[in-house]
C-alpha cells in the first residue's frame, strides 16, 4: 500500500425512519472515537434528502491509518450498532481532483 493521503467513502443504506438515529450515532462516534485517532484528517456526513442513504466522506493520512481505525477496539464496538441501522459499502481511494471557485 502507498503512503499517500487517502479518502474513505462509506455509503450507508438506511430506512428513512432510521436516518436520524444513524446520523446521531455517526456524529457521536466521529466526535468521541474517529477524531482522536492518529492519521485522521477530516470527516463529512452527508444525509440524502430522501432519508435512504448517508455518506461518510473522510480523509486520512495514509491507508495504514484507515486500517488502524478499523482495528481500533472502540471502533469495532460501534460497528454492530451501525450495522443494526444500515448496510455499508466502502471505497478507499485517492483524490485526483479538488476544485473550489
C-alpha positions in Angstrom: 0.0 0.0 0.0 1.1 3.5 -0.8 1.8 6.0 2.0 -0.1 8.9 0.3 -3.2 10.6 1.7 -6.4 8.7 1.1 -10.2 9.3 1.1 -12.5 6.7 2.6 -16.1 6.9 1.4 -18.8 4.8 3.2 -22.3 4.6 1.7 -24.8 3.6 4.3 -28.2 2.5 3.1 -30.9 3.1 5.8 -34.6 3.0 6.2 -35.7 6.7 6.1 -37.3 6.3 9.6 -33.9 5.4 11.0 -31.7 8.0 9.2 -31.8 10.5 12.2 -30.8 7.8 14.6 -27.9 6.7 12.3 -26.7 10.3 11.9 -26.8 10.8 15.7 -24.7 7.6 16.2 -22.2 8.6 13.5 -21.8 12.1 14.9 -21.1 10.8 18.4 -18.7 8.2 17.0 -16.9 10.8 14.9 -16.5 13.2 17.9 -15.5 10.6 20.5 -13.5 8.0 18.5 -12.6 8.9 15.0 -11.4 12.4 15.8 -9.0 11.0 18.4 -7.2 8.6 16.1 -3.8 9.1 14.6 -3.9 9.8 10.9 -7.4 11.2 10.8 -7.7 14.5 8.9 -11.5 15.2 8.4 -14.9 13.8 8.2 -18.1 14.9 6.5 -21.5 13.3 6.9 -23.9 13.8 4.1 -27.6 12.9 4.5 -29.7 12.1 1.4 -32.8 14.2 1.3 -35.0 11.1 0.7 -33.7 9.6 4.0 -32.5 6.4 2.4 -28.7 7.0 2.5 -25.9 8.6 4.5 -22.4 9.1 3.0 -19.4 9.4 5.2 -16.5 11.2 3.5 -13.3 11.1 5.5 -9.7 11.9 4.8 -6.8 10.0 6.3 -3.0 10.5 6.2 -2.5 7.0 4.6 -4.1 3.6 4.1 -2.4 2.3 7.3 -4.3 4.9 9.3 -7.6 3.6 7.9 -6.7 0.1 8.8 -5.7 1.1 12.3 -9.2 2.8 12.6 -10.9 -0.3 11.5 -8.9 -2.4 14.1 -9.4 0.1 16.9 -11.4 -1.6 19.8 -13.7 1.5 20.3 -14.5 1.5 16.6 -15.1 -2.2 16.5 -17.6 -1.8 19.4 -19.6 0.7 17.3 -19.8 -1.5 14.1 -22.7 -3.7 15.4 -24.8 -0.5 16.3 -24.2 0.9 12.8 -25.0 -2.4 11.1 -28.2 -2.7 13.1 -29.4 0.5 11.4 -27.8 0.4 7.9 -25.9 -1.6 5.4 -22.4 -0.3 4.5 -20.3 -0.2 1.3 -16.8 1.3 1.4 -14.5 2.8 -1.1 -10.8 3.6 -0.4 -9.3 5.9 -2.9 -7.1 8.9 -3.7 -8.3 12.3 -4.6 -7.5 13.1 -8.2 -9.2 16.5 -8.5 -10.4 19.0 -6.0 -11.6 22.4 -7.2 -13.2 25.4 -5.5 -14.5 28.6 -7.0 
